[in-house]
């Protein structure tokens, strides 16, 4: 009732409000929901190591002083074939595109720890960007903390941007010769020459030193030997629109305005990205009351968190066939929230896996989901899960 009231209320905006709608797109499991949760400061979107944890577009709301950021957390961009394999709804294919239509800025998230996919943007991501070339886009390299060899980031930046950032050509330079006898850890830096006036004040860089800088991701676990490497921008102007034939030969997107490198799970450099997003907001009316954190209903949040745990503990494709039915949702005598949910599975063998030996698996799911729900709703939660075979 409280959430419904807040969503229906007129936004309590200041005299000169600013707003920015941000679509976060990328391949499945790139860390979109983790980044959204970090920007919000509380876990409201489901997160799992399995792909397609997010099943529909959901909005998160960050309100800071006179500015409101509306984060459009979307399902991972996928193909109809993969959608059929994972029993995904039609919305899983259309929601990312719908989110782009309402966005003022798009963040393209890439998991740099996945050596199978990190060297190029997926065909679906490139199609999405080419369909909306007028929307400013930013490249976000995620999970940089998992990279031991930081010089790989230089190669990835060149490949994922087609060598162009903010309309300027990038060049890779090595300032000093390779010195295998040197034990000093080198700085690794990305800089951009002569930034245009409309560019953000924070520099684009990744510097591997003892101290993090503004706009930089710092990590001391590097394994490079060159004394200095940098990407320096030179003026370059490319076409804004790309056809299917162009996209076929492209690995990256040459229209990114900025690059950020962070570790969303650990929260590293997320504040730097957040400051940048707040700076990009434009004058406009707020969409939500300042106390709203997400557009999701409490029931949707509950379903998502339970599904997250089911995905985590069941193998392969099994969890994608689970149907959730909420049987009880009520307030208990001491103000606690009582939730009873039935998990319906297609086969008896799946039911055995979900319950686990001695009921250990389902008990663990209920315990962990209940704890997450208490952190979201800020009240005591009693969660009971039942398992049945679909009739």
C-alpha positions in Angstrom: 0.0 0.0 0.0 2.8 2.4 0.8 4.6 1.6 -2.5 1.3 2.1 -4.4 0.7 5.4 -2.6 4.2 6.7 -3.5 3.9 5.6 -7.1 0.5 7.4 -7.5 1.6 10.5 -5.7 2.8 13.6 -7.6 6.6 13.8 -7.5 7.8 16.2 -4.7 10.2 17.8 -7.1 12.2 21.1 -6.4 11.8 24.3 -8.3 14.3 23.5 -11.0 14.3 19.7 -11.3 16.7 17.8 -13.6 16.3 14.2 -14.9 18.2 11.6 -16.8 16.8 8.3 -18.1 19.5 5.7 -18.4 19.2 2.4 -20.3 21.8 -0.3 -19.3 22.2 -2.8 -22.1 24.7 -5.6 -22.8 25.1 -9.3 -23.2 23.4 -11.6 -20.6 25.3 -11.8 -17.3 27.5 -8.8 -18.0 26.5 -7.3 -14.6 23.7 -4.9 -15.5 21.6 -5.7 -12.4 24.6 -5.6 -10.1 25.6 -2.2 -11.4 21.9 -1.0 -11.1 21.8 -2.1 -7.4 25.1 -0.4 -6.7 23.9 2.9 -8.2 20.7 2.6 -6.1 22.5 1.7 -2.9 20.2 -1.2 -2.2 19.5 -4.6 -3.8 16.2 -4.4 -5.6 17.1 -6.2 -8.8 17.9 -10.0 -8.9 21.5 -11.1 -9.5 22.8 -14.5 -10.4 25.7 -16.1 -12.2 23.3 -17.7 -14.6 22.1 -15.8 -17.7 18.7 -14.2 -18.0 18.1 -13.6 -14.3 16.4 -10.3 -15.2 13.1 -11.2 -17.1 11.6 -7.8 -17.7 12.5 -4.2 -17.8 12.3 -2.6 -14.4 13.1 1.0 -13.3 15.3 2.0 -10.4 15.2 5.6 -9.1 18.1 7.6 -7.7 17.2 11.0 -6.3 20.0 13.3 -5.3 19.3 17.0 -4.4 17.5 18.4 -7.5 18.4 15.5 -9.8 16.6 12.2 -10.5 18.3 9.4 -12.3 15.9 6.8 -13.7 17.7 3.5 -14.4 16.2 1.2 -16.9 17.5 -2.3 -15.9 16.8 -4.5 -18.9 17.1 -8.2 -19.8 20.3 -9.1 -21.6 20.1 -8.7 -25.4 19.6 -12.1 -26.9 18.5 -13.9 -30.0 15.1 -15.6 -30.7 16.9 -19.0 -30.7 18.5 -18.5 -27.2 15.2 -17.1 -25.9 13.4 -20.3 -27.0 16.1 -22.5 -25.4 15.7 -20.7 -22.0 11.8 -20.6 -22.3 11.9 -16.8 -22.2 8.9 -14.6 -22.8 8.5 -12.4 -25.9 9.2 -9.4 -23.7 12.8 -10.6 -23.2 13.4 -9.8 -26.9 11.5 -6.5 -27.0 12.1 -4.9 -23.6 15.7 -3.7 -24.2 14.6 -2.0 -27.4 11.6 -0.4 -25.7 13.9 0.9 -23.0 16.2 2.5 -25.6 13.2 4.5 -27.0 12.8 6.3 -23.6 16.5 6.7 -22.8 18.5 10.0 -22.7 21.7 8.0 -22.3 22.7 4.4 -22.8 25.4 2.5 -20.9 26.8 -0.5 -22.7 28.2 -3.0 -20.2 31.0 -5.4 -21.2 32.3 -8.2 -18.9 36.1 -8.0 -19.4 36.7 -11.2 -17.4 34.9 -13.3 -20.1 37.7 -13.9 -22.7 35.1 -15.5 -25.1 33.0 -12.4 -25.5 35.0 -9.4 -24.3 36.8 -8.6 -27.6 33.7 -7.5 -29.5 30.2 -6.2 -28.9 27.4 -8.7 -29.7 25.5 -8.5 -32.9 22.3 -7.6 -30.8 24.1 -4.7 -29.0 25.4 -3.3 -32.2 22.0 -3.5 -33.8 20.5 -1.7 -30.8 23.1 1.1 -30.9 22.8 1.5 -34.7 19.0 1.8 -34.4 19.3 4.7 -32.0 22.5 6.6 -33.0 21.1 9.9 -31.7 21.1 8.7 -28.1 24.5 9.3 -26.4 26.3 6.1 -25.4 28.9 5.3 -22.9 31.1 2.1 -22.7 31.4 0.6 -19.3 34.0 -2.1 -18.8 33.0 -4.2 -15.8 34.8 -6.7 -13.6 38.2 -5.1 -14.2 39.3 -6.4 -10.8 39.3 -10.0 -12.2 41.9 -9.0 -14.8 45.5 -9.8 -13.8 47.0 -8.3 -16.9 45.8 -4.7 -17.0 47.3 -3.9 -20.4 44.5 -6.1 -21.9 42.2 -3.1 -21.2 44.1 -1.0 -23.7 43.5 -3.6 -26.4 39.8 -4.0 -25.4 39.3 -0.2 -25.6 40.7 -0.1 -29.1 38.6 -3.0 -30.3 35.3 -2.1 -28.6 35.4 1.6 -29.8 36.8 0.8 -33.3 39.6 3.2 -32.3 37.3 6.2 -31.9 35.9 7.8 -28.7 33.8 11.0 -28.7 34.6 11.6 -32.4 38.3 11.5 -31.9 40.7 8.8 -33.1 42.7 6.8 -30.6 46.3 5.9 -30.9 48.3 3.4 -28.9 51.7 4.6 -27.8 54.4 3.0 -25.7 56.5 5.8 -24.2 59.3 3.6 -23.0 60.9 0.4 -24.3 60.1 -3.0 -22.8 62.3 -3.5 -19.7 62.2 -7.1 -18.4 64.6 -6.3 -15.6 62.4 -3.6 -14.1 60.4 -4.6 -11.1 58.6 -1.3 -10.8 54.9 -1.5 -11.6 54.1 0.7 -14.6 51.3 3.3 -14.9 48.6 2.3 -17.4 46.9 5.3 -18.7 44.2 6.3 -21.2 44.1 10.0 -21.9 42.3 12.1 -24.5 43.7 15.2 -26.1 41.8 18.5 -26.5 38.4 17.5 -25.2 35.5 19.4 -26.6 33.8 22.0 -24.4 30.6 19.9 -24.0 32.6 17.0 -22.6 32.5 16.0 -18.9 35.1 17.6 -16.7 36.5 14.3 -15.5 39.2 12.8 -17.7 39.0 9.4 -19.3 41.7 7.3 -17.8 42.8 4.1 -16.2 46.0 4.5 -14.2 47.6 1.7 -12.4 49.2 3.4 -9.4 49.0 3.2 -5.7 46.1 5.8 -5.6 42.9 5.9 -7.5 42.2 9.2 -9.3 39.0 10.9 -10.4 37.5 8.9 -13.3 40.1 6.2 -12.9 39.9 2.5 -11.8 43.0 1.6 -9.7 44.2 -1.9 -9.1 47.6 -3.1 -7.9 47.5 -6.6 -9.3 48.8 -5.8 -12.7 51.2 -8.0 -14.6 52.5 -5.6 -17.3 56.1 -4.7 -17.9 56.0 -1.7 -20.2 56.8 1.6 -18.4 54.0 3.5 -19.9 51.2 2.9 -22.4 48.5 5.3 -23.3 45.7 5.9 -25.8 45.8 9.4 -27.2 43.0 10.8 -29.2 43.3 12.6 -32.5 40.5 14.3 -34.4 38.4 12.0 -36.4 34.9 12.2 -37.8 32.9 9.1 -38.7 29.4 8.6 -40.0 26.7 8.5 -37.4 24.6 5.8 -39.0 25.6 2.3 -39.9 23.8 -0.2 -42.1 23.6 -4.0 -41.7 26.6 -4.4 -44.1 28.7 -2.0 -41.9 27.7 -3.8 -38.7 28.7 -7.1 -40.1 32.3 -6.0 -40.3 32.4 -4.1 -37.0 33.6 -5.4 -33.6 33.0 -2.2 -31.7 31.0 1.0 -31.7 32.8 4.2 -32.8 30.3 6.6 -31.3 30.9 6.2 -27.5 31.2 9.5 -25.7 33.0 8.1 -22.6 34.7 5.0 -21.2 34.4 3.9 -17.6 36.2 0.9 -16.0 34.9 -0.5 -12.8 34.1 -3.5 -10.6 30.3 -3.3 -10.0 30.2 -6.3 -7.5 32.8 -4.6 -5.3 31.5 -1.1 -5.9 34.8 0.1 -7.2 34.5 3.3 -9.2 30.7 3.1 -9.3 30.6 6.5 -7.5 32.7 8.0 -10.3 30.1 6.8 -12.9 27.3 8.0 -10.7 28.8 11.5 -10.5 29.1 11.5 -14.3 25.5 10.5 -14.7 24.3 13.2 -12.3 26.3 15.8 -14.4 24.6 14.6 -17.6 21.0 15.3 -16.3 19.0 17.9 -18.1 16.2 20.2 -16.9 12.9 18.3 -16.8 10.1 17.1 -14.5 10.7 14.2 -12.1 8.9 11.0 -12.9 8.8 9.6 -9.3 8.4 10.8 -5.7 11.8 11.2 -4.0 11.1 8.2 -1.7 10.6 5.7 -4.5 13.5 3.4 -5.1 12.0 1.2 -7.8 8.9 1.0 -10.0 8.5 -2.7 -9.1 5.7 -3.8 -6.8 6.8 -5.7 -3.6 5.4 -8.9 -5.1 7.6 -8.5 -8.2 10.7 -7.9 -6.0 9.8 -11.0 -4.0 9.4 -13.1 -7.1 12.7 -11.9 -8.6 14.7 -12.6 -5.4 13.3 -16.1 -5.0 13.9 -16.8 -8.7 17.5 -15.5 -8.3 18.1 -18.2 -5.6 16.5 -20.9 -7.6 18.7 -20.1 -10.5 21.7 -20.2 -8.3 21.1 -23.6 -6.8 19.6 -25.6 -9.7 21.8 -26.9 -12.5 21.8 -26.1 -16.2 18.3 -25.4 -17.8 16.3 -26.8 -14.9 15.4 -23.5 -13.0 14.1 -21.8 -16.2 11.1 -24.2 -16.1 10.0 -23.2 -12.5 6.7 -21.3 -12.2 6.1 -19.2 -9.0 2.7 -18.9 -7.4 2.2 -16.7 -4.3 -0.5 -18.2 -2.1 -0.2 -16.0 1.0 1.0 -12.4 1.4 -0.2 -10.8 4.6 1.0 -8.9 7.7 1.5 -11.0 10.8 0.4 -10.2 14.4 3.8 -8.6 15.2 4.0 -6.6 11.9 6.1 -9.2 10.1 5.4 -10.0 6.5 4.2 -13.6 5.9 4.8 -15.0 2.4 4.0 -18.5 1.2 5.0 -19.3 -2.4 4.5 -22.5 -4.3 7.2 -23.4 -6.8 5.8 -25.5 -9.7 8.2 -27.7 -11.7 7.6 -29.7 -14.9 9.0 -33.0 -13.7 9.3 -35.0 -10.5 13.1 -35.3 -11.0 13.2 -31.5 -10.9 11.2 -31.5 -7.7 13.7 -33.8 -6.1 16.6 -31.5 -7.1 14.8 -28.4 -5.8 13.9 -29.9 -2.4 17.4 -31.5 -2.0 18.4 -34.3 0.4 16.6 -33.8 3.7 15.1 -30.5 2.3 18.4 -28.8 2.5 18.3 -27.0 -0.9 14.8 -25.5 -0.5 15.5 -24.5 3.1 18.7 -22.7 2.0 16.8 -20.9 -0.8 14.1 -19.8 1.7 16.6 -18.6 4.2 18.7 -16.6 1.8 15.7 -15.1 0.0 14.1 -14.2 3.3 17.2 -12.4 4.4 17.4 -10.4 1.1 13.7 -9.5 1.4 14.2 -8.2 5.0 17.0 -6.0 3.6 14.8 -4.7 0.9 11.5 -4.2 2.8 13.3 -3.2 6.1 11.0 -5.4 8.2 10.9 -9.0 9.5 9.9 -11.5 6.8 8.7 -15.1 7.3 9.0 -16.9 4.0 7.7 -20.4 3.3 8.4 -22.2 0.0 6.5 -25.3 -1.2 7.4 -27.4 -4.3 4.9 -29.2 -6.5 4.9 -30.8 -10.0 2.8 -28.9 -12.5 -0.5 -30.6 -13.1 
